[in-house]
């Protein structure tokens, strides 16, 4: 998984980079076909925004989060992406199961 981390009006410190990377390992645990992650961290006055676009096999997922604290925004962002990845994985599994059931019917 390749991580591209960008900061708008914020310096990406090693602590922030490590925090985002540690949170992304949770996503990779649920779905191993995450190929590319582009994460943008933005600060506008008191708004801290984190957004990410993830390329997974067969789809692109996007989520964003706005909080008062950058770490809280990253946490909320990862929760949203986690739900999206689980939903994507379930769709793939349901599609695969549907085709395997149809193949079993044809074999009879």
C-alpha positions in Angstrom: 0.0 0.0 0.0 1.4 3.3 -1.1 0.6 6.3 1.1 0.7 9.9 -0.3 0.2 12.4 2.5 -0.3 16.1 1.7 -0.8 19.1 4.0 -2.5 22.4 3.2 -1.6 25.1 5.6 -0.1 22.5 8.0 3.3 20.9 8.2 3.2 17.1 8.0 5.3 16.2 11.1 6.7 12.7 11.5 4.2 12.2 14.4 1.3 13.0 12.1 2.6 10.7 9.4 3.1 7.9 11.9 -0.4 8.4 13.2 -2.0 8.2 9.8 0.1 5.2 8.9 -0.8 3.3 12.1 -4.5 4.0 11.5 -4.2 2.8 7.8 -2.9 -0.6 9.0 -6.4 -1.2 10.5 -7.9 -0.7 7.0 -5.3 -3.1 5.4 -6.3 -5.7 8.1 -9.9 -5.8 6.8 -9.1 -5.7 3.1 -5.7 -6.6 1.7 -6.2 -5.2 -1.8 -5.7 -1.5 -0.9 -3.3 -0.3 -3.5 -3.0 3.5 -3.1 -4.0 6.0 -0.5 -4.0 9.8 -1.0 -4.7 11.7 2.2 -5.0 15.5 2.5 -4.8 17.3 5.8 -6.1 20.9 5.9 -6.2 23.6 8.5 -8.5 26.6 8.0 -8.7 28.8 11.1 -10.2 26.5 13.8 -11.4 23.8 11.3 -9.2 20.7 10.9 -10.1 18.7 7.9 -8.8 15.2 6.8 -9.8 13.6 3.6 -8.7 10.5 1.8 -9.1 8.8 -1.5 -8.4 5.1 -1.5 -7.9 2.9 -4.5 -9.0 -0.7 -3.9 -9.4 -3.5 -6.4 -12.2 -2.5 -8.6 -13.3 0.7 -6.9 -12.2 4.1 -5.5 -13.4 5.1 -2.0 -13.5 8.7 -0.7 -14.3 10.1 2.8 -13.6 13.3 4.6 -14.0 14.6 8.2 -14.0 18.0 9.9 -13.2 18.3 13.6 -11.7 20.8 16.1 -8.5 18.6 16.4 -6.5 17.1 13.6 -6.1 13.7 15.4 -9.9 13.6 16.0 -10.4 14.3 12.3 -8.1 11.5 11.3 -9.9 9.1 13.7 -13.3 10.0 12.3 -12.0 9.7 8.7 -10.6 6.2 9.4 -13.9 5.1 10.9 -15.7 6.2 7.8 -13.2 4.5 5.5 -13.4 1.3 7.6 -17.1 1.1 7.1 -16.8 1.7 3.4 -14.1 -1.0 3.0 -16.2 -3.5 4.9 -19.2 -2.6 2.7 -17.1 -3.0 -0.4 -15.8 -6.3 0.8 -19.3 -7.6 1.5 -20.4 -6.6 -2.0 -17.5 -8.5 -3.6 -18.2 -11.5 -1.4 -22.0 -11.4 -2.3 -21.2 -11.1 -6.0 -18.7 -14.0 -5.8 -21.2 -16.2 -3.9 -24.0 -15.4 -6.4 -21.8 -16.6 -9.3 -20.6 -19.7 -7.5 -24.3 -20.7 -6.7 -25.2 -20.2 -10.4 -22.3 -22.4 -11.4 -23.5 -25.1 -9.0 -27.0 -25.0 -10.5 -25.6 -25.3 -14.0 -23.4 -28.3 -13.0 -26.5 -30.3 -11.8 
